[in-house]
Amino acid sequence: MRKGLSLIEVLIAVSLFAIVAMISSSILIDIVQLEKKSSVQNAIYEDLRIMLQLLTKEIQSGTIDYDEYYNYCVIQGADAGAFFGVNHGVYGSRFFDPGKSLDPDPFYVVENPKDLGLECSYMSGGECEVVYTLSTDLNTGQNPFYGVAADANAFEDRGVGGCKNGGVTDGITDHLFLIDNTGTQKTLIAKKLINILPDVDYAIGLVRMRGIDIDQNGLVDTFTCLDEFDCDANVAGALTLPYLDLVGKSPLEIVNDLINPITLPQELDLNSLFDANATQFVPISPLRADIQELKFIIQPLEDPYKAFAEPDSRAHPTVTIILTVGLSENAELDYPGEFEPITVQTTVAAGVLGRIETYPPVNEIMSGAGTGWIDNVIPGLSTP
């Protein structure tokens, strides 16, 4: 007679099997989640490496664009509607003493002229004749040339400037402005909004601009976006510049200027909560990463190759990158558990050694008879 299994023995066996299966399944799930978590973390670290490599390459391929920081922070006060690529050379002019003027008395030197450039001693045959050479511009290596160097830098000029943190000008900024060694191409980098719903995500965005010599003085004075960047007048925030100097131009040249105006992007990091595409920045970071913080520390606060007479500025330009990265909304859907943001920091030296010459764009910023361009750009700063 064969003995079978009792009901109790069957229940015990089934229970043991269920327990073993449950433990095995739990272990397997944990292993799969750990592998997925490790895979995502490794991917984000790889993304961070790529982003830092890209930013480092940009910095080492050019140098800090102090003129653009002066345009943005001082002239336009870091306003939300600021225009970029304009007022190039105004910062560089702060290091020049324009000499002495004979006006209004032809026999006595009474004051410094308001603007740079040789002053006419008299007009002859419609041309400017210069016999009084004391009006020649003098490079002082100090900003401002008529005051204390500590009173002014590329981010603040005698109290005028909007790029401050807690009321202090420390060179910490959300924007990275770079210029190449020829002084003809700008690169602007900042956060770009790439997603609004169901969550807000950001990428690292980049815009490149090419230089134009409007007043034909041999130096670039205004910049516009390269063709691959959508900065035309139909884009939200674009500024069209039809007010070029048309004096002395042929009718064909005038028509060409009016038909093909220069366009400049306004507030490149619009980050509109209504339109993620309302900015001309092109994302250069992997889209699975959410750029939660992008800060740059610019040192020194002054272009050392222009401020050679200022002891505090005698150091080669460097950029410290502070980058905090999390998971984008889409990447979080495949990620088990909470993902802690990763913060990295590194310092990169600018690649350009030497001075990039700039000069104020006379045609762009002069307006009105008897008014100097310095007064037009920043009222009151031309007065010692």
C-alpha positions in Angstrom: 0.0 0.0 0.0 1.5 3.4 -1.1 1.5 6.3 1.2 0.6 9.7 -0.3 1.3 13.2 0.9 -1.0 14.7 3.4 -2.8 18.0 2.9 -0.6 19.6 5.5 2.6 18.5 3.8 1.3 19.8 0.4 0.4 23.2 2.0 3.8 23.4 3.6 5.6 22.6 0.4 3.5 25.1 -1.6 4.1 27.8 1.1 7.8 27.2 1.1 7.9 27.4 -2.7 5.9 30.6 -2.6 8.2 32.1 -0.1 11.3 31.1 -2.1 9.7 32.5 -5.3 8.7 35.7 -3.6 12.2 36.3 -2.2 13.8 35.4 -5.5 11.5 37.7 -7.4 12.2 40.5 -4.9 15.9 40.0 -5.2 15.6 39.9 -9.0 13.6 43.1 -9.1 16.1 44.8 -6.7 18.9 43.7 -9.0 17.1 45.0 -12.1 16.3 48.3 -10.4 19.9 48.7 -9.1 21.2 48.0 -12.6 18.8 50.5 -14.1 19.7 53.0 -11.4 23.4 52.5 -11.9 22.9 52.7 -15.7 21.0 56.1 -15.4 23.6 57.5 -13.0 26.5 56.4 -15.2 24.7 58.1 -18.2 24.2 61.3 -16.3 27.9 61.3 -15.2 28.8 60.7 -18.9 26.5 63.6 -19.9 28.2 65.8 -17.3 31.6 64.9 -18.7 30.4 65.8 -22.2 28.9 69.1 -21.1 32.1 70.2 -19.2 34.1 69.1 -22.2 32.0 71.3 -24.6 32.1 74.3 -22.3 35.9 73.9 -21.7 36.4 73.8 -25.5 34.4 77.0 -26.0 36.4 78.8 -23.3 39.8 77.6 -24.5 38.9 78.5 -28.1 38.3 82.2 -27.2 38.3 84.5 -24.3 35.9 86.4 -22.0 33.9 89.0 -23.9 34.2 91.8 -21.4 32.6 94.2 -23.9 29.5 92.1 -23.9 29.3 92.0 -20.1 29.7 95.8 -20.0 26.9 96.1 -22.6 24.6 93.8 -20.7 25.4 94.7 -17.1 26.2 98.4 -17.2 24.7 99.9 -20.3 21.5 97.9 -20.2 21.5 97.1 -16.5 20.9 93.4 -17.1 17.4 94.3 -18.1 15.0 91.5 -19.1 14.7 93.0 -22.5 18.4 93.5 -23.1 19.9 93.4 -26.6 23.1 91.5 -27.3 25.8 92.2 -29.8 25.4 96.0 -29.6 27.6 98.7 -28.0 30.7 96.7 -28.8 33.8 98.8 -28.0 32.2 101.1 -25.5 33.9 99.1 -22.6 37.3 99.4 -24.4 36.9 103.1 -24.8 36.8 103.5 -21.0 40.6 102.9 -20.9 41.3 105.9 -23.2 41.9 109.5 -22.2 40.7 111.5 -25.3 43.2 114.2 -24.7 42.6 117.9 -24.4 40.3 120.2 -26.4 40.8 123.8 -27.6 37.1 124.4 -27.7 35.6 127.0 -27.1 38.7 129.2 -26.9 41.2 128.6 -29.7 44.1 129.7 -27.5 43.5 127.8 -24.3 43.1 124.2 -23.4 39.9 124.1 -21.3 38.6 120.5 -21.1 38.8 117.0 -22.3 36.6 116.3 -25.4 33.6 114.1 -24.7 34.4 111.5 -27.4 37.4 109.6 -28.6 39.2 110.5 -31.8 41.2 113.5 -33.0 39.4 116.7 -32.9 39.3 119.0 -35.9 41.4 122.1 -35.5 39.6 123.6 -38.5 37.7 122.5 -41.6 39.4 122.9 -45.0 37.7 122.0 -48.2 35.1 119.9 -46.3 37.8 117.9 -44.6 39.0 117.9 -41.0 42.4 119.4 -40.5 44.3 118.4 -37.3 47.2 120.6 -36.0 46.5 120.2 -32.3 47.6 116.7 -31.6 47.0 116.9 -27.8 43.5 115.7 -28.6 44.9 112.3 -29.5 43.6 109.4 -27.6 45.9 108.1 -24.8 45.7 104.5 -23.6 45.9 104.7 -19.8 45.3 101.0 -19.0 42.9 102.1 -16.3 39.1 102.1 -16.2 37.8 104.8 -15.9 40.8 106.8 -17.2 39.8 109.8 -15.1 39.1 108.1 -11.8 40.0 105.4 -9.4 40.3 102.0 -11.0 38.4 100.3 -8.2 35.4 102.4 -9.1 34.8 100.6 -12.4 35.0 97.2 -14.1 33.2 95.3 -16.8 30.3 94.5 -14.5 29.8 97.9 -12.8 30.9 101.4 -13.6 30.8 103.9 -10.6 27.7 102.3 -9.1 25.9 101.7 -12.5 25.4 98.0 -13.2 22.8 95.3 -12.9 24.9 92.1 -12.5 25.0 92.0 -8.8 24.4 89.2 -6.2 23.1 90.5 -2.9 24.1 94.0 -3.9 27.7 92.9 -4.6 29.5 92.7 -7.9 31.3 89.4 -7.7 31.5 88.2 -11.3 29.0 85.4 -10.7 26.6 85.3 -13.7 24.0 83.2 -15.5 25.5 84.1 -18.9 28.8 83.2 -20.4 29.9 85.7 -23.1 32.9 84.7 -25.2 34.7 86.1 -28.2 37.2 84.5 -30.6 40.8 85.5 -31.1 39.9 87.6 -34.2 37.3 89.6 -32.4 34.8 88.8 -35.1 32.7 86.0 -33.6 30.8 86.0 -30.3 29.5 82.9 -28.5 26.7 83.3 -25.9 25.9 80.5 -23.5 23.0 80.2 -21.0 20.2 78.0 -19.8 17.5 77.3 -22.4 14.0 76.2 -21.6 13.2 72.9 -23.5 10.1 71.6 -21.7 7.2 73.1 -19.9 4.7 70.3 -19.2 4.4 68.2 -17.2 7.6 69.6 -15.7 10.0 72.4 -16.5 13.3 71.2 -18.0 16.3 73.2 -19.1 19.3 72.5 -21.4 22.6 74.4 -22.0 21.9 76.7 -24.9 24.3 78.4 -27.3 24.1 81.2 -29.9 26.9 82.4 -32.2 27.1 85.9 -33.7 29.2 87.3 -36.5 30.7 90.8 -36.4 29.9 93.6 -38.8 31.9 96.8 -39.3 29.0 99.3 -39.9 31.0 102.5 -39.8 33.9 101.1 -41.9 36.6 102.0 -39.5 38.3 98.7 -39.7 37.0 97.3 -36.4 33.9 95.3 -35.8 31.2 97.3 -33.9 27.9 95.3 -34.2 27.1 91.6 -34.2 24.2 89.6 -35.7 23.4 85.9 -35.4 25.0 83.4 -37.8 22.7 81.9 -40.4 22.1 78.7 -38.6 20.5 80.5 -35.6 17.0 81.7 -36.0 17.3 85.4 -35.1 15.1 87.0 -37.8 12.6 89.7 -37.1 9.7 87.2 -36.9 11.1 85.5 -33.8 9.8 86.8 -30.5 12.2 89.3 -29.1 14.2 90.1 -32.3 15.3 93.6 -32.9 15.7 95.0 -36.5 18.2 97.8 -37.0 17.1 99.9 -40.0 18.7 103.1 -38.7 22.2 102.6 -40.3 24.2 105.6 -41.5 23.1 106.1 -45.1 25.2 109.2 -45.8 27.4 108.9 -48.8 25.9 105.6 -49.9 24.6 104.9 -53.4 20.8 104.5 -53.9 21.4 100.7 -54.5 23.3 100.5 -51.2 20.5 102.4 -49.3 17.9 100.1 -50.8 20.0 97.0 -49.8 20.3 98.3 -46.2 16.5 98.8 -45.9 15.7 95.4 -47.5 18.3 93.5 -45.5 18.4 95.1 -42.1 20.6 93.7 -39.4 18.7 91.7 -36.8 19.8 91.2 -33.2 18.3 88.8 -30.7 16.7 90.2 -27.6 16.9 88.4 -24.2 18.4 85.2 -25.7 17.2 83.1 -22.7 13.6 84.2 -22.8 12.5 81.0 -21.0 8.9 81.8 -21.7 6.4 79.8 -19.7 4.1 79.9 -22.8 6.6 78.8 -25.5 9.7 76.7 -25.0 10.9 77.7 -28.4 10.7 81.4 -27.8 14.5 81.7 -27.6 17.2 81.6 -30.2 19.5 79.4 -28.2 20.3 76.0 -29.6 20.6 73.2 -26.9 24.0 71.6 -26.8 23.5 69.3 -23.8 21.9 65.8 -23.8 18.1 66.2 -23.4 17.8 63.4 -20.7 19.6 65.9 -18.4 17.8 68.8 -16.7 20.1 71.7 -16.1 19.0 72.9 -12.7 21.8 75.4 -12.2 24.3 76.9 -14.6 26.6 79.6 -13.1 29.8 81.1 -14.3 32.4 83.0 -12.1 34.4 85.5 -14.2 37.8 86.4 -13.0 39.2 89.0 -13.0 36.3 91.4 -13.3 38.3 93.5 -15.7 40.0 92.6 -19.0 43.7 92.3 -17.8 45.0 93.1 -21.3 43.1 96.4 -21.3 43.5 97.1 -17.6 47.3 96.6 -17.5 47.7 99.6 -15.1 45.3 98.1 -12.5 47.2 95.8 -10.0 44.0 93.8 -9.1 43.4 92.8 -12.7 46.8 91.4 -13.6 45.8 87.8 -14.0 44.8 85.8 -17.1 41.0 85.5 -17.5 39.5 82.3 -16.1 35.9 81.0 -16.0 34.7 78.8 -13.1 31.8 76.6 -14.2 29.2 75.6 -11.6 26.8 73.0 -13.1 23.9 71.1 -11.3 22.2 68.4 -13.3 19.1 66.3 -12.6 17.0 64.0 -14.7 14.6 65.4 -17.3 10.9 64.6 -16.9 11.0 61.9 -19.6 14.1 60.3 -18.0 12.5 60.2 -14.6 9.7 58.0 -15.9 12.2 55.2 -16.4 14.1 55.8 -13.2 13.3 53.8 -10.0 13.1 56.0 -6.9 14.4 59.5 -6.3 17.4 60.9 -8.2 19.6 63.3 -6.3 21.0 66.2 -8.5 24.7 66.1 -9.2 26.8 69.3 -8.9 30.2 69.7 -10.4 32.6 72.7 -10.5 35.7 73.3 -12.5 37.9 76.3 -13.6 39.1 76.9 -17.1 41.6 79.4 -18.4 40.7 81.4 -21.5 42.6 80.4 -24.6 43.4 83.8 -26.1 46.6 85.5 -24.9 46.7 89.2 -25.6 44.5 92.2 -26.3 41.5 92.1 -28.7 41.1 95.7 -30.1 37.7 97.2 -29.9 36.4 100.7 -30.7 33.0 102.3 -30.0 30.5 102.0 -32.9 30.1 105.7 -33.8 27.3 105.3 -36.3 25.2 103.2 -34.0 25.3 105.2 -30.8 25.6 108.9 -31.9 22.4 110.8 -32.1 21.6 114.5 -31.9 23.8 117.5 -32.6 26.3 118.3 -29.9 25.8 115.2 -27.9 28.7 112.8 -27.3 28.3 109.1 -27.7 29.3 108.4 -24.1 26.4 110.6 -22.9 24.1 108.8 -25.3 25.0 105.4 -24.0 25.4 106.1 -20.3 24.3 109.6 -19.3 26.6 111.1 -16.7 29.5 108.8 -17.1 31.5 111.2 -19.3 31.7 113.7 -16.5 34.8 113.2 -14.3 
